[in-house]
Amino acid sequence: MPIGTAWTAQPAVLASSGGYRHFALIGERGRGRDRAVELAAVLERSFRLVVPLRSLRDRQLWQPGWQSLRRPMQIIPAIDLLDGQCVRLHQGDYDQVTHFSGDPVAQALAWQRQGAERLHLVDLDGARSGEPVNDAVVRAIVAALAIPVQLGGGVRSVERAEALLAIGLDRVILGTVAIEQPALVRDLAARHPGRIVVGIDARNGRVATRGWLEESDVEAEALAASFEGSGVAALITTDIATDGTLAGPNLPFLRRMAQASSIPVIASGGIGDLTDLLSLLSLAPLGVEGVIVGRALYDGRVDLAEALQAIGPARLQDPDSLPIA
């Protein structure tokens, strides 16, 4: 009887499968009672298992084919706008700017072509000064794309938020006013269900405001908890110390933020490679539903198509466990 080429490890064997669930057949060994197969993890071909055929036929241990998993984690490419250019800051420092593209619209279209299902814009000029310096570019991006676009940076009034929604943005992100005028955020969330997001940017656990130039006395987790039941669509959580560093996300901080409320969390900051993205899957059951990726995509350290396979709609990794190191 032929042996299938794709197999999914069941919970009973995850301890021996390194946390990987999806395997491809790469060969057979032995004969008769000693017959076995060699399997390679789809996401890490160097990780291999030799499985006796009698175990492979036990459906409590292995299922043929690649079984679908739970809700995917969304990967959201970021475009940070400064003077109409596509840039990245190191740890939010306006004196440490890396320029990536002079044509943000072309860059946005490139991310859409590569499979992005949402785009994240940051108006760095707006965050610093509160002035809508980049609105022409934002309008052009929204008009060019078929996928939802969200924006944060300098959104500090009802009028500004509603003006941005009116030009076609799917979501607007409120940061500074979440501390200074929380009632304004709740009012907007009630008037625009599913379209208001709170951005919580923290340095040493405390919320930073006004383009990260000022640090408050408010604990990030307390701010997250304060919006429970408000109708806010999500919390975008950034650990400033990791932002733009490629050093990996602050997982303990993200875990605390996810546990602080039932509002979905979108992680931001520190993603440097595919392993960093996979590390977030252990937080998915707590409510981390997305991740914003910037510099790693621009530097080529993360390939968007590969990342989408790893944790996106077609992901092949088990969300409750991590691969072995």
Secondary structure, DSSP 4 states (H G I P E B T S, - for coil): -PPPSEEEE-GGGTTTTTTB-EEEEEEEE--GGG-EEEEEETTEEEEEEEEEHHHHT-TTTEEES----SSPPEEEEEEEEETTEEEEEETTEEEEEEEEES-HHHHHHHHHHTT-S-EEEEEHHHHHHS--TTHHHHHHHHHH-SS-EEEESS--SHHHHHHHHHTT-SEEEE-HHHHH-HHHHHHHHHHSTT-EEEEEEEETTEEEETTTTEEEEEEHHHHHHHTTTS---EEEEEETTTTTT-S---HHHHHHHHHH-SS-EEEES---SHHHHHHGGGGGGGTEEEEEE-HHHHTTSS-HHHHHHHHSTT--B-TT-----
